[in-house]
């Protein structure tokens, strides 16, 4: 790891793994044997919402135009 990559990791934090897109009735990605809706769907939805909010904040707040 070079200096630039180390500073980027320090400033931005660790990279998160992408959240898999599954249907509600598919088997969960964690191999628990449960359906996705009963296992990890709620936590994955919260993570996606937080990522959307962070990217919107990074892009300048709201997506409204200044007319």
Z-matrix of the N, CA and C atoms (Angstrom, degrees):
N
C 1 1.452
C 2 1.526 1 107.62
N 3 1.320 2 116.21 1 131.46
C 4 1.457 3 119.61 2 179.32
C 5 1.524 4 109.91 3 -90.68
N 6 1.305 5 115.36 4 177.74
C 7 1.460 6 121.15 5 -175.37
C 8 1.530 7 111.91 6 -64.39
N 9 1.327 8 116.84 7 -42.56
C 10 1.468 9 120.32 8 -178.78
C 11 1.525 10 111.14 9 -63.24
N 12 1.331 11 116.99 10 -42.97
C 13 1.463 12 120.10 11 179.06
C 14 1.530 13 110.70 12 -65.69
N 15 1.316 14 117.17 13 -38.15
C 16 1.461 15 121.01 14 178.40
C 17 1.521 16 111.89 15 -64.56
N 18 1.333 17 116.76 16 -42.55
C 19 1.462 18 120.36 17 178.24
C 20 1.527 19 111.45 18 -66.87
N 21 1.331 20 116.25 19 -39.24
C 22 1.465 21 119.80 20 177.90
C 23 1.519 22 110.85 21 -61.81
N 24 1.329 23 117.30 22 -44.36
C 25 1.465 24 121.22 23 178.72
C 26 1.518 25 110.87 24 -64.03
N 27 1.328 26 116.96 25 -38.33
C 28 1.457 27 121.23 26 179.50
C 29 1.527 28 111.15 27 -66.17
N 30 1.330 29 116.65 28 -42.17
C 31 1.460 30 120.67 29 -177.52
C 32 1.531 31 112.78 30 -74.96
N 33 1.324 32 116.88 31 -41.26
C 34 1.463 33 120.53 32 -173.85
C 35 1.518 34 113.75 33 -95.18
N 36 1.305 35 117.17 34 -15.42
C 37 1.455 36 120.35 35 -176.87
C 38 1.513 37 110.12 36 87.35
N 39 1.305 38 117.55 37 176.95
C 40 1.459 39 120.54 38 -178.13
C 41 1.531 40 110.89 39 -68.65
N 42 1.315 41 115.41 40 147.90
C 43 1.457 42 120.14 41 177.84
C 44 1.518 43 109.08 42 -74.44
N 45 1.330 44 115.27 43 139.60
C 46 1.450 45 119.96 44 179.14
C 47 1.515 46 109.73 45 -94.40
N 48 1.306 47 116.00 46 146.34
C 49 1.455 48 120.47 47 176.23
C 50 1.525 49 108.27 48 -71.48
N 51 1.320 50 117.05 49 145.67
C 52 1.468 51 118.19 50 178.10
C 53 1.525 52 111.30 51 -65.40
N 54 1.310 53 115.35 52 145.22
C 55 1.455 54 121.47 53 -179.93
C 56 1.521 55 108.09 54 -83.37
N 57 1.328 56 118.99 55 125.44
C 58 1.464 57 119.83 56 -178.53
C 59 1.526 58 111.19 57 -68.84
N 60 1.322 59 116.00 58 144.76
C 61 1.466 60 121.16 59 177.02
C 62 1.517 61 108.82 60 -94.30
N 63 1.315 62 115.69 61 110.34
C 64 1.454 63 122.15 62 179.99
C 65 1.516 64 109.38 63 -124.37
N 66 1.304 65 116.13 64 156.43
C 67 1.461 66 120.93 65 171.93
C 68 1.526 67 108.66 66 -80.03
N 69 1.320 68 115.99 67 160.05
C 70 1.465 69 120.47 68 -177.08
C 71 1.522 70 113.14 69 -56.91
N 72 1.323 71 117.67 70 -37.59
C 73 1.457 72 120.63 71 -173.73
C 74 1.522 73 114.25 72 -95.22
N 75 1.333 74 117.42 73 5.83
C 76 1.465 75 120.44 74 174.24
C 77 1.526 76 109.28 75 -74.47
N 78 1.298 77 116.02 76 159.62
C 79 1.466 78 119.95 77 174.12
C 80 1.521 79 108.62 78 -69.55
N 81 1.316 80 117.16 79 145.38
C 82 1.455 81 121.86 80 -175.71
C 83 1.527 82 111.17 81 -66.61
N 84 1.334 83 115.28 82 151.17
C 85 1.451 84 121.60 83 -178.59
C 86 1.519 85 112.42 84 -71.18
N 87 1.319 86 118.67 85 -14.56
C 88 1.468 87 121.00 86 -177.07
C 89 1.527 88 112.50 87 -86.23
N 90 1.338 89 116.63 88 1.03
C 91 1.468 90 122.52 89 179.38
C 92 1.522 91 113.76 90 63.18
N 93 1.332 92 116.06 91 32.37
C 94 1.461 93 119.81 92 177.37
C 95 1.525 94 111.77 93 -79.51
N 96 1.332 95 116.82 94 -17.28
C 97 1.454 96 121.27 95 -176.23
C 98 1.517 97 112.75 96 91.24
N 99 1.325 98 117.50 97 -7.88
C 100 1.459 99 121.67 98 178.52
C 101 1.520 100 109.69 99 -86.49
N 102 1.337 101 114.86 100 163.40
C 103 1.445 102 119.16 101 173.02
C 104 1.524 103 108.42 102 -74.26
N 105 1.321 104 114.73 103 151.91
C 106 1.461 105 121.30 104 -176.71
C 107 1.525 106 111.96 105 -57.92
N 108 1.346 107 117.41 106 -39.21
C 109 1.460 108 120.72 107 -177.28
C 110 1.526 109 112.30 108 -64.85
N 111 1.331 110 117.67 109 -25.79
C 112 1.461 111 121.13 110 -178.58
C 113 1.526 112 112.67 111 -97.38
N 114 1.315 113 116.45 112 -5.01
C 115 1.460 114 118.90 113 -173.84
C 116 1.538 115 112.07 114 -114.31
N 117 1.316 116 118.15 115 -75.08
C 118 1.461 117 121.32 116 -171.92
C 119 1.528 118 115.14 117 -116.70
N 120 1.308 119 120.01 118 3.66
C 121 1.457 120 120.26 119 -174.91
C 122 1.529 121 112.14 120 -61.96
N 123 1.303 122 118.39 121 -43.86
C 124 1.462 123 120.97 122 -177.41
C 125 1.529 124 111.63 123 -63.70
N 126 1.319 125 117.10 124 -44.24
C 127 1.468 126 119.34 125 -179.73
C 128 1.523 127 111.01 126 -68.48
N 129 1.332 128 117.56 127 -38.39
C 130 1.461 129 120.49 128 178.39
C 131 1.525 130 111.09 129 -65.77
N 132 1.333 131 117.46 130 -38.19
C 133 1.462 132 120.84 131 177.75
C 134 1.529 133 110.93 132 -63.95
N 135 1.333 134 117.35 133 -39.87
C 136 1.460 135 120.46 134 177.15
C 137 1.524 136 111.16 135 -64.92
N 138 1.331 137 117.17 136 -40.16
C 139 1.470 138 120.44 137 178.16
C 140 1.521 139 111.39 138 -64.15
N 141 1.343 140 116.41 139 -42.68
C 142 1.467 141 119.84 140 178.56
C 143 1.526 142 111.19 141 -62.77
N 144 1.334 143 117.34 142 -41.28
C 145 1.462 144 120.89 143 179.63
C 146 1.527 145 110.60 144 -64.66
N 147 1.322 146 117.49 145 -40.24
C 148 1.462 147 121.03 146 178.28
C 149 1.526 148 110.93 147 -65.89
N 150 1.329 149 117.15 148 -38.51
C 151 1.459 150 120.63 149 177.99
C 152 1.524 151 111.07 150 -66.30
N 153 1.344 152 117.03 151 -40.40
C 154 1.464 153 120.08 152 177.99
C 155 1.525 154 110.69 153 -64.61
N 156 1.321 155 117.00 154 -41.30
C 157 1.459 156 120.76 155 179.96
C 158 1.528 157 110.66 156 -65.46
N 159 1.323 158 116.85 157 -40.56
C 160 1.465 159 120.55 158 179.67
C 161 1.523 160 111.08 159 -66.74
N 162 1.317 161 117.43 160 -40.35
C 163 1.466 162 119.40 161 -179.93
C 164 1.528 163 110.64 162 -70.40
N 165 1.323 164 118.39 163 -35.73
C 166 1.463 165 121.09 164 176.86
C 167 1.522 166 110.37 165 -66.57
N 168 1.313 167 116.77 166 -39.35
C 169 1.461 168 121.04 167 178.67
C 170 1.519 169 110.32 168 -66.78
N 171 1.324 170 116.70 169 -37.32
C 172 1.448 171 122.08 170 179.84
C 173 1.528 172 110.89 171 -68.88
N 174 1.326 173 117.66 172 -30.45
C 175 1.452 174 122.29 173 -177.99
C 176 1.530 175 112.04 174 -85.81
N 177 1.298 176 117.64 175 4.20
C 178 1.462 177 119.03 176 175.83
C 179 1.500 178 114.60 177 112.26
N 180 1.285 179 118.02 178 29.27
C 181 1.468 180 120.87 179 176.48
C 182 1.493 181 112.82 180 92.06
N 183 1.312 182 116.07 181 -117.83
C 184 1.465 183 119.82 182 -176.41
C 185 1.524 184 110.20 183 -87.30
N 186 1.308 185 114.78 184 169.23
C 187 1.449 186 121.08 185 179.68
C 188 1.533 187 110.81 186 -95.47
N 189 1.324 188 117.88 187 7.19
C 190 1.449 189 121.79 188 -179.88
C 191 1.525 190 109.69 189 -72.68
N 192 1.320 191 114.83 190 149.70
C 193 1.444 192 119.76 191 178.37
C 194 1.534 193 108.89 192 -94.95
N 195 1.287 194 116.88 193 150.23
C 196 1.469 195 121.72 194 -177.08
C 197 1.508 196 113.75 195 -87.78
N 198 1.321 197 117.99 196 62.52
C 199 1.463 198 121.45 197 178.64
C 200 1.484 199 110.37 198 -90.49
